[in-house]
Amino acid sequence: MSHHSHIISYGFNRGVTDTLNIPSFNSKIELFTYLLNYSTNIEINSQLVIYLNKSNKNINIDLFGNLLHYRFYYLYPIIIPCSEIIIEDKSSINDLINTRYKRILYWISSDIEKPFTIYSYIKENLPSIDKRLLVDSLIDEEMNNTSTTDNTSQNIYERLSDINHSIDNKRSFNQLLKERMFFDEELSKVQYRQLLNIPNDETYYKKLINSWEFNAFQFSSDELIYIAYIILINHITNDNDENNSISNHLLSFLFFVRDNYRIGNPFHNFRHAIDVLQSTNYFINQLNLHNDKNISSIDIISLLFASLGHDIGHPGITNMYLQKNNCRFIYYYNKLSILENYHNTLFQNILQPFIKNIKLNLNLNLIKDAILATDMANHSKFVEKISNEINKISNTKNNNNNNVKDNFTLLACLLIKCADISNVCRPIDISFKWGNSLTDEFEQIDRKSTRLNSSHKT
């Protein structure tokens, strides 16, 4: 097959001095599979370049470029639609995009000095990137940047507001959702079960899922996906009516969620997400055993999804760190539950196209409330709320025991809060590992704060 028949050429290297290998792919599915296999291994500052062959008439370059940015944006890809000739001129492109910081600056059109010819070429030929992804990139840049003046902080807020304004003017939410539903359908053409290495049968995992001795540390990343799949698929479909299309859509979604958790975080990573999901599922099962009022199936599965996505995109730092160092990102959410709002926004952007495609009804407000409830700064408020509810029950003469059902949003918030910190209640050997992981993450934050303070003094 000739080189000109390739739909996609893809290049990846870890630095400008490395040799750039450019394997070619004859289909979108081949490229998706290749990137999915790399997703958990690529270093955060690695350079990812995807060249799209403009001469191929079977692919909509702009739309496909948006799809790649949407699904693999955590890899910070540079997507270049080009002819065969421009691919050979790689060194100038490498100079342009050899660091993650540079790539983010180019995406947000910062007014910095730019290399001449290649920048102009890329600017003119890049696909029109979804403005919401520019927000994601900008947020990621600002997560670890600090500012010493309120003016600079206000500038970032204004830039974000401008982007949001351009979203509203450019296309409606429904148009954006429709495009992402198309992306979800395209991505679901990959057979995800074949990508998973699962050493045991389903019965083995179900037994562990239903045990409080559940040890998330004993599982591989693939097994963690499969555990989430087992928990969720039984609530989406009946055991005897498992739809292959829905199953593959769910696996596609779970891969997407996993890839948006940062593998480098010692604690706030995908393993923690599955631990909280399993805990929540365990609590719900216990609640149903001891409560004669059936809880809505929509509410139950909504809470399970919230548990899965409650820390997605976590940067490995705290709200306190962001506030203390006046990181510009705090102004995007008005300094309130900063990370929790970010987790909810990111998760729902991934979740909504998926549930629309498989026609799954969820309580999105409950998901938001549950994720925001994990902010420990609001813990005392929930203690007060539950105390008030207990008093109401005690003061009601003819209590009909409808409280669990009628106040499930509050209960959901309490359940996810308990699940989020339940690792200390696991058997001591498991609890010890979680304690070590959290300590490691806090120590990293302390080291970062020390370096930052030294830098400010200098």
C-alpha positions as CSV (number, residue, x, y, z in Angstrom):
1,M,0.0,0.0,0.0
2,S,1.4,3.4,-1.0
3,H,2.2,6.1,1.6
4,H,-0.4,8.4,0.0
5,S,-3.2,6.0,0.9
6,H,-2.6,6.6,4.7
7,I,-5.4,8.5,6.3
8,I,-3.4,9.5,9.3
9,S,0.3,9.9,10.0
10,Y,1.3,10.2,13.6
11,G,4.5,11.3,15.2
12,F,5.6,11.1,18.8
13,N,8.9,11.8,20.6
14,R,10.0,12.8,24.1
15,G,12.3,15.7,23.2
16,V,13.6,17.7,20.3
17,T,16.8,15.7,20.1
18,D,15.1,12.3,19.8
19,T,14.5,10.7,16.5
20,L,10.8,11.2,15.5
21,N,9.2,8.0,14.4
22,I,6.1,8.4,12.3
23,P,4.0,5.3,12.1
24,S,1.1,5.5,9.7
25,F,-2.5,4.3,10.2
26,N,-5.0,3.4,7.6
27,S,-8.1,4.1,9.8
28,K,-9.3,6.2,12.6
29,I,-9.8,3.0,14.8
30,E,-6.1,2.1,14.4
31,L,-5.1,5.5,15.6
32,F,-7.6,5.5,18.5
33,T,-6.3,2.1,19.6
34,Y,-2.7,3.2,19.4
35,L,-3.4,6.3,21.6
36,L,-5.4,4.4,24.1
37,N,-2.6,1.9,24.6
38,Y,-0.3,4.9,25.2
39,S,-2.6,6.8,27.5
40,T,-1.4,5.5,30.8
41,N,2.3,5.6,29.9
42,I,3.1,8.9,28.2
43,E,5.0,11.4,30.3
44,I,3.2,14.6,31.0
45,N,5.7,16.8,29.1
46,S,6.1,14.4,26.2
47,Q,5.6,15.7,22.8
48,L,2.6,14.4,20.8
49,V,2.2,15.4,17.2
50,I,-0.5,14.0,14.9
51,Y,-0.3,14.8,11.2
52,L,-3.5,14.5,9.2
53,N,-3.3,13.9,5.5
54,K,-5.3,16.8,3.9
55,S,-5.3,15.0,0.5
56,N,-7.6,12.2,1.8
57,K,-11.1,13.1,1.0
58,N,-12.7,10.4,3.2
59,I,-12.1,12.3,6.4
60,N,-13.3,15.7,7.6
61,I,-10.1,17.2,8.9
62,D,-11.7,19.9,11.1
63,L,-14.2,17.6,12.7
64,F,-11.6,14.8,13.3
65,G,-9.2,17.2,14.7
66,N,-11.8,18.4,17.2
67,L,-12.5,14.8,18.1
68,L,-8.9,14.1,18.8
69,H,-8.6,17.2,21.0
70,Y,-11.8,16.3,22.8
71,R,-10.8,12.7,23.6
72,F,-7.0,13.0,24.0
73,Y,-6.6,16.5,25.2
74,Y,-4.8,15.3,28.4
75,L,-2.0,14.3,26.1
76,Y,-1.8,17.9,24.9
77,P,-1.7,16.9,21.2
78,I,-0.6,19.2,18.4
79,I,-2.7,18.3,15.3
80,I,-1.4,19.4,12.0
81,P,-3.3,18.9,8.8
82,C,-0.7,18.9,6.1
83,S,0.6,17.4,2.9
84,E,3.2,14.7,2.7
85,I,6.0,17.2,2.2
86,I,5.5,19.3,5.3
87,I,5.8,16.2,7.5
88,E,9.4,15.9,6.5
89,D,10.2,19.3,8.0
90,K,10.0,18.2,11.6
91,S,12.8,20.1,13.4
92,S,11.1,23.5,13.1
93,I,7.9,22.1,14.4
94,N,9.8,20.5,17.3
95,D,11.3,23.9,18.2
96,L,7.8,25.3,18.3
97,I,6.1,22.7,20.5
98,N,8.9,21.1,22.5
99,T,7.3,21.9,25.9
100,R,3.8,21.6,27.3
101,Y,3.9,25.2,28.4
102,K,4.6,26.5,24.9
103,R,1.8,24.3,23.5
104,I,-0.7,25.8,25.9
105,L,0.4,29.3,25.1
106,Y,-0.1,28.8,21.4
107,W,-3.5,27.3,22.0
108,I,-4.7,30.4,23.8
109,S,-3.1,32.7,21.3
110,S,-0.8,34.4,23.8
111,D,1.2,37.4,22.4
112,I,4.6,35.9,22.8
113,E,7.4,35.8,20.3
114,K,6.8,33.0,17.8
115,P,9.0,31.2,15.3
116,F,8.2,32.6,11.8
117,T,7.2,30.1,9.1
118,I,6.0,27.0,10.9
119,Y,3.9,29.0,13.4
120,S,2.2,30.8,10.6
121,Y,1.6,27.5,8.8
122,I,0.1,25.9,11.9
123,K,-2.1,28.9,12.8
124,E,-3.6,28.9,9.3
125,N,-4.1,25.2,9.0
126,L,-5.0,23.9,12.5
127,P,-8.6,22.7,12.9
128,S,-10.9,25.0,14.7
129,I,-10.4,23.8,18.2
130,D,-13.5,23.6,20.5
131,K,-13.4,26.7,22.7
132,R,-14.3,24.7,25.7
133,L,-11.1,22.8,25.3
134,L,-9.2,26.1,25.3
135,V,-10.8,26.6,28.7
136,D,-9.5,23.2,29.8
137,S,-6.0,24.0,28.6
138,L,-6.1,27.4,30.2
139,I,-7.3,26.0,33.5
140,D,-4.5,23.4,33.5
141,E,-1.9,26.1,32.9
142,E,-3.2,28.2,35.7
143,M,-3.5,25.3,38.2
144,N,0.1,25.6,39.1
145,N,0.8,29.3,38.3
146,T,0.6,32.0,40.9
147,S,0.2,35.7,40.8
148,T,1.3,38.4,43.2
149,T,-1.3,41.0,42.1
150,D,-5.1,41.0,41.9
151,N,-4.9,42.6,38.5
152,T,-3.2,39.6,37.0
153,S,-5.8,37.3,38.7
154,Q,-8.6,39.4,37.2
155,N,-7.0,39.2,33.8
156,I,-7.2,35.4,33.8
157,Y,-10.9,35.6,34.9
158,E,-11.6,38.0,32.0
159,R,-9.8,35.7,29.5
160,L,-12.0,32.8,30.7
161,S,-15.1,35.0,30.5
162,D,-14.2,36.0,26.9
163,I,-13.9,32.3,26.0
164,N,-17.2,31.4,27.6
165,H,-18.8,34.4,25.8
166,S,-17.5,33.2,22.5
167,I,-18.9,29.8,23.2
168,D,-22.4,31.2,23.6
169,N,-22.1,33.3,20.5
170,K,-20.5,30.6,18.3
171,R,-22.8,27.7,18.9
172,S,-25.4,26.6,21.4
173,F,-24.9,24.0,24.1
174,N,-27.2,21.6,22.1
175,Q,-25.0,21.9,19.0
176,L,-21.9,21.2,21.1
177,L,-23.6,18.2,22.7
178,K,-24.7,16.9,19.3
179,E,-21.1,17.0,18.1
180,R,-19.8,15.3,21.2
181,M,-22.4,12.6,20.9
182,F,-21.0,12.0,17.4
183,F,-17.5,11.8,18.9
184,D,-18.8,9.3,21.5
185,E,-20.2,7.1,18.7
186,E,-17.0,7.2,16.7
187,L,-14.9,6.3,19.7
188,S,-17.2,3.5,20.6
189,K,-16.3,1.7,17.4
190,V,-13.1,0.5,19.2
191,Q,-13.7,-2.9,20.8
192,Y,-12.5,-1.9,24.3
193,R,-13.0,-5.3,25.9
194,Q,-10.2,-6.6,23.6
195,L,-7.8,-3.9,25.0
196,L,-8.3,-5.1,28.6
197,N,-6.1,-7.7,30.2
198,I,-8.4,-9.3,32.8
199,P,-6.8,-12.4,34.4
200,N,-9.9,-13.6,36.4
201,D,-13.5,-14.3,35.6
202,E,-16.4,-12.0,36.5
203,T,-17.4,-14.1,39.5
204,Y,-14.0,-13.4,41.1
205,Y,-14.4,-9.7,40.9
206,K,-18.1,-9.6,42.0
207,K,-17.1,-11.4,45.2
208,L,-14.5,-8.8,46.0
209,I,-16.8,-5.9,45.0
210,N,-19.3,-7.0,47.6
211,S,-16.7,-7.2,50.4
212,W,-15.6,-4.5,52.7
213,E,-12.1,-6.0,52.5
214,F,-11.9,-4.7,48.9
215,N,-8.3,-3.8,48.2
216,A,-7.9,-1.4,45.2
217,F,-4.1,-1.7,45.4
218,Q,-4.2,-5.4,44.2
219,F,-5.6,-4.6,40.8
220,S,-4.1,-3.3,37.6
221,S,-5.5,-0.3,35.7
222,D,-7.4,-2.7,33.4
223,E,-8.9,-4.5,36.3
224,L,-10.0,-1.3,37.9
225,I,-11.9,-0.4,34.7
226,Y,-13.5,-3.8,34.6
227,I,-14.6,-3.5,38.3
228,A,-16.3,-0.2,37.5
229,Y,-17.9,-1.8,34.5
230,I,-19.3,-4.6,36.6
231,I,-20.8,-2.2,39.2
232,L,-22.3,0.1,36.7
233,I,-23.5,-2.3,33.9
234,N,-25.8,-4.1,36.4
235,H,-27.6,-0.8,37.1
236,I,-27.8,0.2,33.4
237,T,-29.1,-3.1,32.0
238,N,-30.7,-6.2,33.4
239,D,-28.4,-9.2,33.9
240,N,-30.3,-11.1,31.2
241,D,-30.5,-8.2,28.8
242,E,-27.0,-6.9,28.4
243,N,-26.7,-5.0,25.2
244,N,-23.3,-5.3,23.4
245,S,-23.5,-1.7,22.1
246,I,-24.3,-0.3,25.6
247,S,-21.5,-2.4,27.1
248,N,-18.9,-1.1,24.7
249,H,-20.2,2.5,25.1
250,L,-19.8,2.1,28.9
251,L,-16.2,0.7,28.5
252,S,-15.4,3.6,26.1
253,F,-16.7,6.0,28.8
254,L,-14.7,4.3,31.5
255,F,-11.5,4.5,29.5
256,F,-12.2,8.2,29.0
257,V,-12.7,8.7,32.7
258,R,-9.6,6.8,33.6
259,D,-7.4,8.8,31.2
260,N,-8.6,12.0,32.8
261,Y,-7.4,11.0,36.2
262,R,-3.7,11.9,36.6
263,I,-1.7,8.8,37.0
264,G,1.2,10.7,38.7
265,N,-0.9,11.6,41.8
266,P,-0.1,9.4,44.7
267,F,-3.6,9.5,46.1
268,H,-6.1,11.4,44.0
269,N,-6.0,9.0,41.0
270,F,-8.2,6.5,39.3
271,R,-7.5,3.9,41.9
272,H,-9.0,6.2,44.5
273,A,-12.0,6.8,42.3
274,I,-12.7,3.0,42.1
275,D,-12.2,2.6,45.8
276,V,-14.9,5.3,46.4
277,L,-17.2,3.8,43.8
278,Q,-16.9,0.4,45.5
279,S,-17.5,1.9,48.9
280,T,-20.6,3.8,47.7
281,N,-22.0,0.7,46.1
282,Y,-21.4,-1.3,49.3
283,F,-23.1,1.4,51.4
284,I,-26.1,1.5,49.0
285,N,-26.5,-2.3,49.1
286,Q,-26.4,-2.3,52.9
287,L,-28.9,0.5,53.0
288,N,-31.3,-1.4,50.8
289,L,-31.0,-4.4,53.0
290,H,-32.1,-2.5,56.1
291,N,-34.6,-0.1,54.6
292,D,-38.1,-1.1,53.5
293,K,-38.5,2.0,51.2
294,N,-37.1,1.4,47.7
295,I,-34.7,4.2,46.6
296,S,-35.1,5.4,43.0
297,S,-32.9,3.4,40.6
298,I,-32.1,6.7,38.8
299,D,-30.8,8.2,42.1
300,I,-28.7,5.2,42.9
301,I,-26.9,5.0,39.6
302,S,-26.5,8.8,39.6
303,L,-24.7,8.6,42.9
304,L,-22.5,5.8,41.6
305,F,-21.5,7.9,38.6
306,A,-20.8,10.8,40.9
307,S,-18.5,8.6,43.0
308,L,-16.6,7.6,39.9
309,G,-16.0,11.2,38.7
310,H,-15.7,13.0,42.0
311,D,-12.0,13.7,41.7
312,I,-11.5,13.6,37.9
313,G,-8.7,15.8,36.7
314,H,-7.4,16.4,40.2
315,P,-4.0,18.3,39.9
316,G,-2.6,16.9,43.2
317,I,-2.9,20.1,45.1
318,T,-5.6,21.4,47.5
319,N,-8.1,24.3,47.5
320,M,-6.1,25.7,50.4
321,Y,-2.9,25.7,48.3
322,L,-4.7,27.5,45.4
323,Q,-6.2,30.1,47.8
324,K,-3.1,30.7,49.8
325,N,-0.9,31.3,46.7
326,N,-3.6,33.3,45.0
327,C,-3.5,31.0,41.9
328,R,-5.4,32.7,39.1
329,F,-7.6,29.7,38.6
330,I,-9.6,30.4,41.8
331,Y,-11.4,33.2,40.1
332,Y,-13.0,31.0,37.6
333,Y,-15.2,29.5,40.4
334,N,-15.4,32.6,42.6
335,K,-13.1,31.0,45.2
336,L,-15.8,28.5,46.2
337,S,-15.2,24.7,46.2
338,I,-12.7,25.3,43.4
339,L,-11.5,21.8,42.7
340,E,-14.9,20.2,43.3
341,N,-16.5,22.5,40.8
342,Y,-13.7,21.7,38.3
343,H,-14.3,18.0,38.8
344,N,-18.0,18.3,38.2
345,T,-17.5,20.4,35.1
346,L,-15.0,18.1,33.6
347,F,-17.0,15.0,34.5
348,Q,-20.3,16.2,33.1
349,N,-18.6,17.2,29.8
350,I,-17.6,13.6,29.4
351,L,-20.8,12.1,30.9
352,Q,-23.5,13.9,29.0
353,P,-22.7,12.7,25.4
354,F,-22.4,9.1,26.8
355,I,-25.8,9.0,28.6
356,K,-27.5,10.7,25.6
357,N,-26.3,8.1,23.2
358,I,-27.3,5.1,25.3
359,K,-30.5,6.9,26.4
360,L,-29.7,6.6,30.1
361,N,-31.6,8.8,32.5
362,L,-29.5,10.3,35.3
363,N,-30.1,13.0,37.9
364,L,-27.4,15.5,36.9
365,N,-28.3,17.8,39.7
366,L,-27.7,15.1,42.3
367,I,-24.4,14.2,40.6
368,K,-23.3,17.9,41.0
369,D,-24.5,18.1,44.6
370,A,-22.7,14.9,45.5
371,I,-19.4,15.9,43.9
372,L,-19.5,19.4,45.6
373,A,-20.3,17.7,48.9
374,T,-16.8,16.2,48.9
375,D,-15.3,19.6,49.7
376,M,-14.3,19.1,53.4
377,A,-14.5,22.8,53.9
378,N,-18.3,22.4,54.0
379,H,-18.2,19.3,56.3
380,S,-19.7,21.1,59.3
381,K,-22.7,22.3,57.2
382,F,-23.6,18.7,56.5
383,V,-23.2,17.7,60.1
384,E,-25.7,20.5,60.9
385,K,-28.1,19.4,58.2
386,I,-28.2,15.8,59.3
387,S,-28.7,16.9,62.9
388,N,-31.7,18.9,61.8
389,E,-33.1,15.9,59.9
390,I,-32.8,13.7,63.0
391,N,-34.6,16.3,65.1
392,K,-37.4,16.5,62.5
393,I,-37.8,12.7,62.6
394,S,-37.8,12.7,66.4
395,N,-40.4,15.5,66.6
396,T,-42.7,13.9,64.1
397,K,-45.5,12.0,65.9
398,N,-46.6,9.9,62.9
399,N,-43.3,9.2,61.2
400,N,-44.0,7.2,58.1
401,N,-40.3,6.4,57.4
402,N,-40.2,8.2,54.1
403,N,-37.1,10.2,55.0
404,V,-34.6,8.0,53.2
405,K,-36.5,8.2,50.0
406,D,-37.6,11.8,50.2
407,N,-34.3,13.2,51.3
408,F,-32.0,11.2,49.1
409,T,-30.0,14.1,47.8
410,L,-28.9,14.8,51.4
411,L,-28.3,11.2,52.0
412,A,-26.3,10.9,48.7
413,C,-24.1,13.7,49.8
414,L,-23.5,12.0,53.2
415,L,-22.8,8.6,51.5
416,I,-20.2,9.9,49.1
417,K,-18.6,11.9,51.8
418,C,-18.3,8.7,53.9
419,A,-17.0,6.7,50.9
420,D,-14.5,9.4,50.1
421,I,-12.7,9.0,53.4
422,S,-13.7,5.4,54.2
423,N,-10.2,4.0,53.3
424,V,-9.2,4.6,57.0
425,C,-11.9,2.1,57.9
426,R,-10.6,-0.7,55.7
427,P,-8.6,-3.6,57.2
428,I,-5.4,-2.2,58.7
429,D,-3.0,-3.3,55.9
430,I,-5.2,-1.6,53.2
431,S,-5.8,1.5,55.3
432,F,-2.0,1.8,55.9
433,K,-1.4,1.9,52.1
434,W,-4.0,4.6,51.6
435,G,-2.5,6.6,54.5
436,N,0.9,6.4,52.9
437,S,-0.4,7.5,49.5
438,L,-2.1,10.6,51.0
439,T,1.0,11.4,53.0
440,D,3.1,11.3,49.9
441,E,0.8,13.6,48.1
442,F,0.8,16.1,51.0
443,E,4.5,16.0,51.1
444,Q,4.7,16.8,47.4
445,I,2.5,19.9,48.1
446,D,4.7,20.9,50.9
447,R,7.8,20.7,48.7
448,K,6.1,22.7,46.0
449,S,5.1,25.4,48.6
450,T,8.7,25.6,49.9
451,R,10.1,26.0,46.4
452,L,7.4,28.6,45.6
453,N,8.1,30.6,48.7
454,S,11.9,30.5,48.0
455,S,11.2,31.8,44.5
456,H,9.1,34.7,45.8
457,K,11.8,35.7,48.3
458,T,14.4,35.6,45.5
